[in-house]
Amino acid sequence: MIRDLGSRQPCCNTETLALTADHPARALGALIDQLSTIIVGKRGPLTDAVTCLLAGGHLLIEDLPGVGKTTLARALAASLGLRTARVQFTPDLMPTDLLGTSLWQRDTADFVFRPGPVFTQVLLADEVNRATARTQSALLEAMEEHQVTVDGHTHALPQPFFVIATQNPLDQDGTHPLPEGQLDRFLMCIRLGYPDPAAERALLAGEDRRDALARLPTVLDADTLRQAQHRARRVHVSPALLDYLQALVAATRSGRWFAQGLSPRGALAVLAAARARALLHGRDHVAPDDIQALLPQVAAHRLRLAGSGSPRSGTGDDTLAQVQAMVEAVPVP
Protein backbone atom coordinates (compact mmCIF):
# COMPACT_ATOMS: atom_id res chain seq x y z
CA MET A 1 0.00 0.00 0.00
CA ILE A 2 1.48 3.33 -1.10
CA ARG A 3 0.07 6.69 -0.17
CA ASP A 4 1.35 10.19 -0.89
CA LEU A 5 0.59 12.31 2.15
CA GLY A 6 1.49 15.56 0.40
CA SER A 7 2.76 18.56 2.31
CA ARG A 8 1.43 20.39 5.33
CA GLN A 9 0.32 23.99 5.60
CA PRO A 10 2.63 26.22 7.59
CA CYS A 11 1.82 26.95 11.21
CA CYS A 12 -0.08 30.17 11.76
CA ASN A 13 2.11 31.07 14.75
CA THR A 14 5.33 31.35 12.78
CA GLU A 15 6.77 34.05 15.04
CA THR A 16 6.76 31.68 18.03
CA LEU A 17 8.00 28.56 16.29
CA ALA A 18 10.39 30.00 13.72
CA LEU A 19 13.91 28.62 13.90
CA THR A 20 16.40 31.44 14.26
CA ALA A 21 20.15 31.41 14.44
CA ASP A 22 19.95 32.43 18.12
CA HIS A 23 17.32 29.99 19.35
CA PRO A 24 17.52 26.60 17.57
CA ALA A 25 16.94 24.73 20.81
CA ARG A 26 13.70 26.66 21.44
CA ALA A 27 12.21 25.75 18.08
CA LEU A 28 13.32 22.13 18.35
CA GLY A 29 11.87 22.01 21.85
CA ALA A 30 8.58 23.24 20.40
CA LEU A 31 8.72 20.34 17.95
CA ILE A 32 9.17 17.85 20.81
CA ASP A 33 6.34 19.53 22.75
CA GLN A 34 4.02 19.09 19.79
CA LEU A 35 4.94 15.43 19.35
CA SER A 36 4.25 14.93 23.06
CA THR A 37 0.62 15.88 22.51
CA ILE A 38 0.28 12.86 20.20
CA ILE A 39 2.57 10.31 21.89
CA VAL A 40 1.85 10.90 25.58
CA GLY A 41 4.39 10.12 28.28
CA LYS A 42 7.28 9.27 25.92
CA ARG A 43 9.37 12.44 25.87
CA GLY A 44 12.64 10.49 25.95
CA PRO A 45 12.05 8.53 22.71
CA LEU A 46 10.56 11.64 21.09
CA THR A 47 13.69 13.61 21.91
CA ASP A 48 15.78 10.79 20.42
CA ALA A 49 13.71 10.92 17.22
CA VAL A 50 14.24 14.67 16.84
CA THR A 51 17.95 14.22 17.62
CA CYS A 52 18.19 11.66 14.81
CA LEU A 53 16.51 14.08 12.41
CA LEU A 54 18.80 16.92 13.47
CA ALA A 55 21.86 14.70 12.94
CA GLY A 56 20.78 14.04 9.36
CA GLY A 57 20.28 10.30 9.86
CA HIS A 58 17.45 7.83 9.39
CA LEU A 59 15.28 6.46 12.18
CA LEU A 60 14.18 2.89 12.91
CA ILE A 61 11.35 2.39 15.43
CA GLU A 62 11.09 -1.19 16.70
CA ASP A 63 8.34 -2.38 19.02
CA LEU A 64 5.18 -4.40 19.38
CA PRO A 65 2.19 -3.55 17.16
CA GLY A 66 -0.13 -0.91 18.55
CA VAL A 67 2.23 1.08 20.79
CA GLY A 68 2.38 4.11 18.48
CA LYS A 69 5.25 3.45 16.05
CA THR A 70 3.39 4.61 12.95
CA THR A 71 1.63 7.39 14.85
CA LEU A 72 4.99 8.81 15.92
CA ALA A 73 6.33 8.58 12.37
CA ARG A 74 3.27 10.37 10.97
CA ALA A 75 3.30 13.04 13.69
CA LEU A 76 6.97 13.79 13.04
CA ALA A 77 6.42 13.96 9.29
CA ALA A 78 3.37 16.22 9.70
CA SER A 79 5.27 18.60 11.97
CA LEU A 80 8.04 19.16 9.43
CA GLY A 81 6.02 20.65 6.57
CA LEU A 82 7.82 18.41 4.09
CA ARG A 83 6.48 16.31 1.26
CA THR A 84 5.70 12.87 2.67
CA ALA A 85 4.88 9.43 1.35
CA ARG A 86 3.92 6.30 3.26
CA VAL A 87 4.63 2.77 2.04
CA GLN A 88 3.15 -0.27 3.74
CA PHE A 89 5.81 -2.97 3.34
CA THR A 90 4.32 -6.38 2.54
CA PRO A 91 5.81 -9.68 1.28
CA ASP A 92 4.62 -8.97 -2.28
CA LEU A 93 6.03 -5.42 -2.46
CA MET A 94 8.57 -5.20 -5.28
CA PRO A 95 11.59 -2.87 -5.57
CA THR A 96 10.01 -1.12 -8.56
CA ASP A 97 6.93 -0.38 -6.41
CA LEU A 98 9.25 1.63 -4.19
CA LEU A 99 11.82 3.11 -6.57
CA GLY A 100 9.85 3.54 -9.77
CA THR A 101 10.24 2.11 -13.25
CA SER A 102 10.89 3.07 -16.87
CA LEU A 103 7.87 2.87 -19.16
CA TRP A 104 7.86 2.83 -22.96
CA GLN A 105 6.19 5.88 -24.48
CA ARG A 106 4.85 5.17 -27.94
CA ASP A 107 4.57 8.81 -28.98
CA THR A 108 8.22 9.60 -28.19
CA ALA A 109 9.55 6.10 -28.98
CA ASP A 110 11.58 6.19 -25.80
CA PHE A 111 11.53 5.03 -22.18
CA VAL A 112 10.38 7.54 -19.57
CA PHE A 113 11.17 7.10 -15.90
CA ARG A 114 8.18 7.21 -13.56
CA PRO A 115 9.46 7.85 -10.03
CA GLY A 116 8.15 5.79 -7.13
CA PRO A 117 7.19 6.94 -3.63
CA VAL A 118 10.85 7.04 -2.50
CA PHE A 119 11.08 10.38 -4.34
CA THR A 120 9.87 12.39 -1.39
CA GLN A 121 11.38 14.21 1.57
CA VAL A 122 10.03 12.07 4.41
CA LEU A 123 9.46 8.40 3.62
CA LEU A 124 7.40 6.41 6.12
CA ALA A 125 8.41 2.77 5.65
CA ASP A 126 5.78 0.99 7.72
CA GLU A 127 6.63 -2.53 8.98
CA VAL A 128 9.76 -2.59 6.85
CA ASN A 129 10.72 -6.09 8.02
CA ARG A 130 7.58 -7.63 6.52
CA ALA A 131 9.01 -7.18 3.03
CA THR A 132 11.49 -9.58 1.48
CA ALA A 133 15.24 -8.93 1.55
CA ARG A 134 15.14 -7.94 -2.13
CA THR A 135 12.75 -5.06 -1.46
CA GLN A 136 14.49 -4.08 1.77
CA SER A 137 17.79 -3.73 -0.08
CA ALA A 138 16.19 -1.34 -2.57
CA LEU A 139 16.45 1.31 0.16
CA LEU A 140 20.22 0.92 0.64
CA GLU A 141 21.40 3.33 -2.07
CA ALA A 142 18.62 5.80 -1.30
CA MET A 143 19.48 5.97 2.40
CA GLU A 144 23.25 6.16 1.95
CA GLU A 145 23.69 8.17 -1.25
CA HIS A 146 20.35 10.03 -1.46
CA GLN A 147 19.91 8.73 -4.98
CA VAL A 148 18.55 5.66 -6.77
CA THR A 149 19.75 3.87 -9.87
CA VAL A 150 17.13 2.33 -12.17
CA ASP A 151 17.95 0.76 -15.54
CA GLY A 152 21.47 2.17 -15.42
CA HIS A 153 20.36 5.75 -14.82
CA THR A 154 20.94 7.56 -11.51
CA HIS A 155 18.24 9.85 -10.16
CA ALA A 156 18.79 12.26 -7.27
CA LEU A 157 16.30 12.32 -4.40
CA PRO A 158 14.72 15.50 -3.01
CA GLN A 159 16.47 17.18 -0.09
CA PRO A 160 16.22 16.81 2.79
CA PHE A 161 15.57 13.07 2.64
CA PHE A 162 14.59 11.32 5.85
CA VAL A 163 13.48 7.69 6.26
CA ILE A 164 11.35 6.78 9.27
CA ALA A 165 10.93 3.01 9.32
CA THR A 166 8.94 0.89 11.74
CA GLN A 167 9.42 -2.81 12.35
CA ASN A 168 7.86 -5.50 14.51
CA PRO A 169 9.94 -7.80 16.73
CA LEU A 170 11.34 -10.85 14.97
CA ASP A 171 9.19 -13.27 16.97
CA GLN A 172 6.11 -11.81 15.27
CA ASP A 173 4.67 -13.84 12.38
CA GLY A 174 5.62 -12.87 8.84
CA THR A 175 8.79 -10.89 9.60
CA HIS A 176 12.09 -10.98 7.71
CA PRO A 177 15.26 -9.85 9.53
CA LEU A 178 16.86 -6.70 8.18
CA PRO A 179 20.39 -7.44 6.90
CA GLU A 180 23.29 -5.91 8.78
CA GLY A 181 24.06 -3.54 5.92
CA GLN A 182 20.50 -2.22 6.05
CA LEU A 183 20.53 -1.80 9.83
CA ASP A 184 23.79 0.13 9.59
CA ARG A 185 22.08 2.77 7.44
CA PHE A 186 19.78 3.71 10.33
CA LEU A 187 21.53 6.21 12.55
CA MET A 188 19.30 5.35 15.49
CA CYS A 189 16.90 2.62 16.60
CA ILE A 190 14.43 3.44 19.36
CA ARG A 191 11.61 1.70 21.19
CA LEU A 192 8.45 3.19 22.67
CA GLY A 193 7.21 0.49 25.03
CA TYR A 194 3.91 0.43 26.88
CA PRO A 195 2.68 3.74 28.35
CA ASP A 196 2.60 4.25 32.09
CA PRO A 197 -0.87 4.24 33.75
CA ALA A 198 -1.23 8.03 33.73
CA ALA A 199 -0.29 8.34 30.06
CA GLU A 200 -2.56 5.46 29.09
CA ARG A 201 -5.47 7.05 30.98
CA ALA A 202 -4.90 10.31 29.11
CA LEU A 203 -4.86 8.35 25.86
CA LEU A 204 -8.11 6.55 26.69
CA ALA A 205 -9.88 9.72 27.82
CA GLY A 206 -8.57 11.94 25.02
CA GLU A 207 -9.58 12.42 21.42
CA ASP A 208 -8.79 10.04 18.59
CA ARG A 209 -5.13 10.32 17.59
CA ARG A 210 -6.11 10.48 13.92
CA ASP A 211 -8.14 13.64 14.54
CA ALA A 212 -5.26 15.19 16.45
CA LEU A 213 -2.81 14.29 13.68
CA ALA A 214 -4.98 15.99 11.09
CA ARG A 215 -4.71 19.31 12.94
CA LEU A 216 -0.97 19.32 13.60
CA PRO A 217 0.66 22.54 12.39
CA THR A 218 4.06 22.74 10.76
CA VAL A 219 6.87 23.53 13.19
CA LEU A 220 9.96 23.30 10.94
CA ASP A 221 10.14 23.63 7.16
CA ALA A 222 12.88 22.43 4.84
CA ASP A 223 15.00 25.60 5.02
CA THR A 224 14.95 25.89 8.79
CA LEU A 225 15.65 22.19 9.16
CA ARG A 226 18.70 22.47 6.92
CA GLN A 227 19.93 25.44 8.96
CA ALA A 228 19.61 23.45 12.17
CA GLN A 229 21.37 20.43 10.68
CA HIS A 230 24.21 22.62 9.42
CA ARG A 231 24.60 24.19 12.84
CA ALA A 232 24.63 20.75 14.50
CA ARG A 233 27.58 19.69 12.34
CA ARG A 234 29.54 22.68 13.67
CA VAL A 235 29.11 21.86 17.36
CA HIS A 236 32.57 21.67 18.97
CA VAL A 237 34.05 18.33 20.03
CA SER A 238 37.18 18.48 22.18
CA PRO A 239 40.13 16.09 21.72
CA ALA A 240 39.35 14.58 25.14
CA LEU A 241 35.80 13.74 23.98
CA LEU A 242 37.19 12.12 20.84
CA ASP A 243 39.49 10.05 23.08
CA TYR A 244 36.45 8.95 25.09
CA LEU A 245 34.50 8.04 21.97
CA GLN A 246 37.43 6.03 20.62
CA ALA A 247 37.74 4.20 23.94
CA LEU A 248 34.06 3.21 23.76
CA VAL A 249 34.39 2.09 20.14
CA ALA A 250 37.49 0.07 21.03
CA ALA A 251 35.57 -1.59 23.88
CA THR A 252 32.89 -2.77 21.43
CA ARG A 253 35.65 -4.39 19.33
CA SER A 254 37.55 -5.96 22.21
CA GLY A 255 35.58 -9.21 22.17
CA ARG A 256 34.67 -8.88 25.84
CA TRP A 257 31.28 -7.30 25.31
CA PHE A 258 30.35 -8.05 21.72
CA ALA A 259 31.27 -10.49 18.97
CA GLN A 260 31.05 -7.71 16.41
CA GLY A 261 32.00 -4.15 17.26
CA LEU A 262 31.18 -0.74 15.85
CA SER A 263 32.45 0.15 12.39
CA PRO A 264 33.92 3.59 11.56
CA ARG A 265 30.49 4.49 10.16
CA GLY A 266 28.98 3.58 13.51
CA ALA A 267 31.50 5.76 15.35
CA LEU A 268 30.69 8.69 13.06
CA ALA A 269 26.99 8.10 13.74
CA VAL A 270 27.58 8.36 17.50
CA LEU A 271 29.50 11.61 17.00
CA ALA A 272 26.80 13.11 14.77
CA ALA A 273 24.06 12.18 17.24
CA ALA A 274 26.05 13.60 20.17
CA ARG A 275 26.52 16.91 18.34
CA ALA A 276 22.79 17.07 17.61
CA ARG A 277 21.90 16.34 21.24
CA ALA A 278 24.23 19.09 22.44
CA LEU A 279 22.56 21.62 20.13
CA LEU A 280 19.13 20.39 21.20
CA HIS A 281 20.11 21.16 24.79
CA GLY A 282 21.33 24.63 23.87
CA ARG A 283 25.08 23.92 24.02
CA ASP A 284 27.82 24.65 21.48
CA HIS A 285 30.02 21.75 22.63
CA VAL A 286 29.62 18.00 23.17
CA ALA A 287 29.72 16.67 26.73
CA PRO A 288 30.31 13.07 27.90
CA ASP A 289 26.62 12.91 28.84
CA ASP A 290 25.68 13.33 25.17
CA ILE A 291 27.63 10.24 24.15
CA GLN A 292 26.48 8.19 27.13
CA ALA A 293 22.80 9.07 26.63
CA LEU A 294 22.77 8.17 22.92
CA LEU A 295 25.19 5.25 22.60
CA PRO A 296 22.54 2.54 23.24
CA GLN A 297 20.14 3.97 20.65
CA VAL A 298 22.88 4.50 18.05
CA ALA A 299 25.00 1.40 18.64
CA ALA A 300 22.84 -1.48 19.90
CA HIS A 301 21.24 -2.35 16.55
CA ARG A 302 24.72 -2.49 14.96
CA LEU A 303 26.21 -4.90 17.52
CA ARG A 304 26.08 -8.66 18.05
CA LEU A 305 26.38 -10.16 21.50
CA ALA A 306 29.38 -12.37 22.17
CA GLY A 307 28.35 -16.00 21.84
CA SER A 308 25.22 -15.31 19.79
CA GLY A 309 24.82 -17.25 16.59
CA SER A 310 23.47 -14.47 14.44
CA PRO A 311 23.09 -10.69 14.54
CA ARG A 312 19.90 -9.23 15.93
CA SER A 313 17.61 -7.11 13.82
CA GLY A 314 16.99 -4.25 16.22
CA THR A 315 17.65 -3.42 19.84
CA GLY A 316 17.01 -6.44 22.01
CA ASP A 317 16.90 -5.95 25.77
CA ASP A 318 20.07 -8.02 26.26
CA THR A 319 22.02 -5.91 23.76
CA LEU A 320 20.84 -2.65 25.31
CA ALA A 321 21.80 -3.85 28.77
CA GLN A 322 25.23 -4.90 27.51
CA VAL A 323 25.84 -1.51 25.93
CA GLN A 324 24.90 0.20 29.17
CA ALA A 325 27.19 -2.06 31.19
CA MET A 326 30.04 -1.29 28.80
CA VAL A 327 29.44 2.46 29.12
CA GLU A 328 29.64 2.20 32.89
CA ALA A 329 32.88 0.21 32.69
CA VAL A 330 34.75 2.60 30.36
CA PRO A 331 36.17 5.54 32.35
CA VAL A 332 35.47 9.11 31.30
CA PRO A 333 38.75 10.97 30.61
Secondary structure, 3 states (H helix, E strand, C coil): CEEEEECCCECCCHHHHCCCCCCHHHHHHHHHHHHHCCCCCCHHHHHHHHHHHHCCCCEEEECCCCCCHHHHHHHHHHHHCCCEEEEECCCCCCHHHHHEEEEEECCCCEEEEEECCCCCCEEEEECHHHCCHHHHCCHHHHHHHCEEEECCEEEECCCCCEEEEEECCCCCCCCCCCCHHHHCCCCEEECCCCCCHHHHHHHHHCCCHHHHHHCCCECCCHHHHHHHHHHHHCCECCHHHHHHHHHHHHHHHCCCCEEECCCHHHHHHHHHHHHHHHHHCCCCECCHHHHHHHHHHHHHHHCEECCCCCCCCCCCHHHHHHHHHHHHHCCCC
